[in-house]
Amino acid sequence: MENLKKNPLSLHLSVDDFMPASNDEKESLVVMRDSVNFWKDGLRRLRKNKIAMVSLVVIILIAIFAYVLPAVWPYGYDEQIKYSENLAPFEYGKKELERIAAGESVFPHILGTDRSGRDFAVRLMMGTRVSLSVGLLASVLVLVIGATYGAISAFAGGWVDIIMMRITDILYTIPDILLIILLGMALKDPLEVLAMKPGFGWMQKLGPNMISIFIIFALLYWVSMARIVRSQVLTLKESEYVTAARALGASSGRIIKHHLLTNCIGTLIVTTTLQIPSSIFTESYLSFLGLGVAAPMPSLGSLATDAVKGMNTYPHLLLAPALMISVMILVFNLFGDGLRDAFDPKLKN
């Protein structure tokens, strides 16, 4: 290299140019960062987002509160304790005070009891479980239907795409609450008959209104997901690897499944996560209107409805479910925003 520096037009190289580099020369080289794939880079960016990580911790704590604690709680969500109606937090009923006086240990009612003498803490846990489960299941339902519909619409194109998108426009105009009421009334008798058969007892616990909510999610709430996936697939279907897959004879279903939807996975995860708080809120306000799960199974919305009647005397019965709804919606939105910032290529530095 020294020879080239002295005479740039010369093509002769010196033997010294091929000598091993010294330690000083090696240390002077710029060390590049190890290459990472899409997922590793996204997770690395997500871990740097403190708000998203705190939200994830809160989500885990809520899941433990809803799914683990009821199994070890000494009271059942539908257990009515005599002479323990409308107790304040950490207050005992008449019979419980007698048991304590006799030397027996009685677990306190941390959040008191409701007007039927049921421990409110375990009912709050079960209500959180119901609302969270509905939000998760509804979001998965929306993901499957919306992603499939949007991908097929964009991949087919032409008049198929036009007709499928006009159907989504029509679905936007249908009022969901009206459909839930009509379906709840129409499904009440058939579901009661079906619930009496072996293996379908769970329908009786949920009730026709809750099953109607899932049907409405399957009919209406996937529209936004379908439009998002359609816009992504319209861009991806013109890529070189899709053209190569077609040239190799891959079927349309295989291209959609293995080449298009897999490259939309980041968008699908983010959109599904942001759909969860929307589903939780929808279930909560429908249960608040009396269109949720059947009694005695609680939901956060139904707990708030029961508490409204005595909110002046027992405000904590309304505050607890309302606070839980607010926290769940907040942390899922914050975590969804963190996922979007981590996995959206447009937001990368």
VENSULUR-V430088 format. One record per residue. RES is the residue in one letter. PHI is phi in whole degrees, -180 to 180 (none if undefined). PSI is psi as a letter, one per 30 degrees, with the letter a starting at -180 (none if undefined). D_CENTER is the distance of its C-alpha to the mean C-alpha in whole Angstrom. Layout:
RES	PHI	PSI	D_CENTER
RES	PHI	PSI	D_CENTER
This chain:
M	none	e	61
E	-64	e	63
N	-63	e	66
L	-69	e	63
K	-66	e	63
K	-73	e	67
N	-136	i	67
P	-60	f	64
L	-85	f	66
S	-83	k	67
L	-104	g	65
H	-85	k	67
L	-109	k	64
S	-90	l	65
V	-64	f	65
D	-65	f	63
D	-68	f	60
F	-104	g	59
M	-74	k	60
P	-59	k	57
A	-72	k	55
S	-78	l	55
N	-63	e	53
D	-63	e	53
E	-68	e	53
K	-66	e	49
E	-68	f	48
S	-78	f	49
L	-71	k	46
V	-79	k	43
V	-86	j	40
M	-84	l	37
R	-70	k	34
D	-61	k	33
S	-70	k	31
V	-128	l	27
N	-85	a	25
F	-60	e	22
W	-71	e	19
K	-63	e	22
D	-67	e	22
G	-65	e	18
L	-66	e	18
R	-63	e	21
R	-70	e	20
L	-67	e	17
R	-64	f	19
K	-78	f	21
N	-86	j	19
K	-65	e	20
I	-65	e	17
A	-66	e	14
M	-69	e	16
V	-63	e	16
S	-63	e	13
L	-63	e	12
V	-62	e	15
V	-65	e	14
I	-62	e	10
I	-63	e	12
L	-64	e	15
I	-64	e	13
A	-64	e	12
I	-64	e	16
F	-61	e	17
A	-86	e	15
Y	-108	f	16
V	-104	e	19
L	-59	e	21
P	-59	f	21
A	-71	f	23
V	-109	f	26
W	-75	k	26
P	-73	f	30
Y	-115	k	29
G	-93	l	27
Y	-68	f	25
D	-111	g	27
E	-82	j	30
Q	-97	k	33
I	-101	j	35
K	-65	k	39
Y	60	g	40
S	-130	h	37
E	-80	k	36
N	54	h	34
L	-85	k	35
A	-77	l	34
P	-56	k	32
F	62	g	34
E	-105	k	36
Y	-110	l	38
G	-82	l	39
K	-62	e	43
K	-65	e	43
E	-69	e	41
L	-65	e	43
E	-67	e	46
R	-67	e	44
I	-67	e	44
A	-64	f	47
A	-82	g	48
G	94	g	47
E	-87	k	43
S	-88	k	40
V	-123	k	37
F	-71	k	34
P	-73	l	33
H	-88	j	31
I	-60	e	29
L	-109	g	27
G	79	a	30
T	-131	l	30
D	-92	a	30
R	-70	f	33
S	-98	g	33
G	79	g	33
R	-97	k	30
D	-60	k	28
F	-78	f	26
A	-64	e	24
V	-72	f	23
R	-69	e	22
L	-67	e	20
M	-62	e	18
M	-67	e	18
G	-64	e	17
T	-65	e	14
R	-62	e	13
V	-64	e	13
S	-64	e	11
L	-68	e	8
S	-65	e	9
V	-62	e	9
G	-62	e	6
L	-69	e	5
L	-65	e	8
A	-65	e	8
S	-67	e	6
V	-64	e	8
L	-62	e	11
V	-63	e	11
L	-62	e	10
V	-64	e	13
I	-70	e	15
G	-65	e	15
A	-65	e	15
T	-65	e	18
Y	-64	e	20
G	-65	e	20
A	-68	e	21
I	-65	e	24
S	-62	e	25
A	-71	e	25
F	-69	e	27
A	-70	e	29
G	66	a	30
G	62	b	33
W	-69	f	34
V	-65	e	31
D	-64	e	28
I	-63	e	30
I	-65	e	30
M	-65	e	26
M	-73	e	25
R	-68	e	28
I	-64	e	26
T	-64	e	23
D	-63	e	25
I	-67	e	26
L	-64	f	23
Y	-62	f	22
T	-88	f	25
I	-83	k	24
P	-73	k	23
D	-70	e	20
I	-63	e	22
L	-61	e	25
L	-65	e	24
I	-64	e	22
I	-63	e	25
L	-65	e	27
L	-67	e	25
G	-61	e	25
M	-72	e	29
A	-73	e	29
L	-91	f	27
K	-59	e	29
D	-67	e	32
P	-61	e	31
L	-71	e	28
E	-64	e	30
V	-68	e	32
L	-68	e	30
A	-66	f	28
M	-78	f	32
K	-83	l	32
P	-61	k	31
G	91	f	28
F	-119	g	26
G	-65	f	27
W	-64	f	23
M	-65	e	23
Q	-68	e	26
K	-70	e	23
L	-72	e	20
G	89	l	23
P	-65	e	23
N	-66	e	21
M	-68	e	18
I	-64	e	19
S	-64	e	20
I	-62	e	16
F	-65	e	15
I	-64	e	18
I	-66	e	17
F	-60	e	14
A	-70	f	16
L	-91	e	19
L	-120	e	17
Y	-82	f	14
W	-88	f	14
V	-62	e	17
S	-64	e	15
M	-61	e	13
A	-62	e	17
R	-69	e	19
I	-65	e	17
V	-65	e	17
R	-59	e	21
S	-64	e	22
Q	-70	e	21
V	-69	e	23
L	-59	e	26
T	-79	e	26
L	-78	f	26
K	-69	f	28
E	-94	g	31
S	-73	l	31
E	-66	e	33
Y	-69	f	31
V	-71	e	31
T	-63	e	34
A	-66	e	35
A	-64	e	33
R	-65	e	35
A	-65	e	38
L	-82	f	38
G	90	g	37
A	-68	k	33
S	-73	l	32
S	-62	e	30
G	-62	e	27
R	-68	e	27
I	-64	e	27
I	-63	e	24
K	-74	e	22
H	-97	f	24
H	-117	e	25
L	-94	e	23
L	-66	e	19
T	-65	f	19
N	-84	f	20
C	-103	g	17
I	-61	e	15
G	-63	e	14
T	-64	e	14
L	-65	e	11
I	-64	e	9
V	-63	e	9
T	-65	e	9
T	-66	e	6
T	-62	e	4
L	-74	f	7
Q	-76	f	6
I	-60	e	4
P	-62	e	7
S	-64	e	9
S	-68	e	8
I	-62	e	9
F	-65	e	12
T	-62	e	13
E	-63	e	13
S	-67	e	15
Y	-75	f	17
L	-70	e	18
S	-68	e	19
F	-63	e	21
L	-85	g	23
G	89	g	24
L	-111	g	22
G	-103	b	19
V	-68	l	20
A	-80	k	23
A	-66	k	25
P	-90	g	25
M	-63	k	22
P	-89	l	20
S	-137	l	17
L	-60	e	17
G	-68	e	18
S	-69	e	21
L	-63	e	22
A	-67	e	22
T	-63	e	24
D	-65	e	27
A	-78	f	27
V	-61	e	28
K	-64	f	31
G	-123	h	32
M	-66	f	31
N	-73	e	34
T	-93	e	35
Y	-127	i	32
P	-66	f	29
H	-67	f	27
L	-69	f	26
L	-92	e	24
L	-66	e	24
A	-64	e	22
P	-67	e	19
A	-65	e	19
L	-67	e	18
M	-65	e	16
I	-61	e	14
S	-63	e	15
V	-66	e	14
M	-63	e	10
I	-64	e	10
L	-65	e	12
V	-70	e	11
F	-69	e	7
N	-66	e	9
L	-66	e	12
F	-68	e	10
G	-63	e	9
D	-63	e	13
G	-65	e	14
L	-64	e	12
R	-64	e	14
D	-65	f	17
A	-84	e	17
F	-110	f	17
D	-83	j	18
P	-60	f	22
K	-70	f	23
L	-99	g	22
K	-72	k	24
N	-73	none	27
